[in-house]
Amino acid sequence: MRSLLALLVLTLALAALCCCEKDPEDPSGPPSAASIKIKKEVANAFVKRQKRSDFYERYFMHYKTPMEQMHERCESYPPCDYLSDQIGFFMAYNRFFGRY
């Protein structure tokens, strides 16, 4: 049993020495930014450019929905904001600002 264990440890030690040898062609230290070059085709494979949005998406980037406008109106009025935490947004909004 001990001889088998000793043989296993010796094999692992030799394997570690062989794997950890320093390659003489490999320069030591990290590569500089000037030495790193990537082909355009390879770079385009993982760097995607943002596609242009259509009119509908651009419209909603600039304008808020009516529900979002209602939320902001209620949040800017402290009693409505406090009450919306207690009883819910719709009931608080209807109480202070009426129906829509």
C-alpha positions in Angstrom: 0.0 0.0 0.0 2.8 2.4 0.9 4.8 1.6 -2.2 1.7 2.3 -4.3 1.2 5.6 -2.6 4.9 6.5 -2.9 4.7 5.7 -6.6 1.6 7.8 -7.1 3.2 10.8 -5.3 6.4 10.4 -7.4 4.4 10.3 -10.6 2.4 13.4 -9.7 5.6 15.3 -8.8 7.2 14.5 -12.1 4.0 15.4 -14.0 3.9 18.8 -12.2 7.6 19.4 -13.1 7.0 18.6 -16.7 3.8 20.8 -16.9 5.3 23.7 -15.1 8.4 24.1 -17.3 8.9 27.5 -18.7 8.7 27.8 -22.5 11.9 29.5 -23.8 10.0 31.0 -26.7 7.4 32.5 -24.5 8.4 36.0 -23.2 8.0 36.5 -19.5 5.4 39.0 -18.2 2.1 40.0 -19.6 1.9 41.0 -23.3 1.8 44.6 -24.1 -1.1 46.3 -25.8 0.8 46.8 -29.0 1.6 43.1 -29.3 -2.1 42.1 -29.1 -3.7 42.0 -32.5 -7.1 40.7 -33.5 -8.4 40.2 -37.0 -11.5 42.3 -37.9 -13.6 39.2 -38.6 -12.8 37.7 -35.2 -13.4 41.0 -33.4 -16.8 41.4 -35.1 -17.8 37.9 -33.8 -18.1 39.1 -30.2 -18.5 42.9 -30.5 -21.9 43.6 -31.8 -23.0 47.1 -32.8 -26.3 48.4 -31.6 -29.0 48.1 -34.2 -31.0 51.2 -35.1 -34.4 51.2 -33.5 -37.6 51.9 -35.4 -39.8 54.9 -35.0 -42.0 53.2 -32.3 -39.0 52.6 -30.0 -37.6 56.0 -30.5 -41.0 57.5 -29.7 -41.2 55.7 -26.4 -37.6 56.7 -25.5 -38.7 60.4 -25.4 -42.3 60.2 -24.3 -43.7 58.6 -21.1 -46.7 56.4 -21.0 -49.9 57.7 -19.3 -49.4 55.3 -16.5 -45.9 56.5 -15.9 -47.1 60.1 -15.9 -49.7 59.2 -13.3 -47.1 57.5 -11.1 -44.8 60.5 -11.3 -47.7 62.8 -10.5 -48.6 60.8 -7.4 -45.0 60.4 -6.3 -44.4 64.1 -6.5 -47.4 64.8 -4.1 -46.3 63.5 -0.7 -49.8 62.7 0.7 -50.6 60.6 -2.4 -47.1 58.9 -2.3 -47.6 58.0 1.4 -51.1 56.7 0.8 -50.1 54.7 -2.2 -47.7 52.7 0.1 -50.6 52.0 2.4 -53.6 51.2 0.2 -52.1 50.9 -3.3 -51.4 53.3 -6.2 -54.7 53.2 -8.0 -56.8 53.9 -4.9 -54.5 56.7 -3.7 -54.4 58.3 -7.2 -58.2 58.2 -7.5 -58.6 59.7 -4.1 -56.4 62.7 -4.7 -56.7 63.3 -8.5 -59.9 61.6 -9.5 -60.3 59.1 -12.2 -57.6 59.6 -14.8 
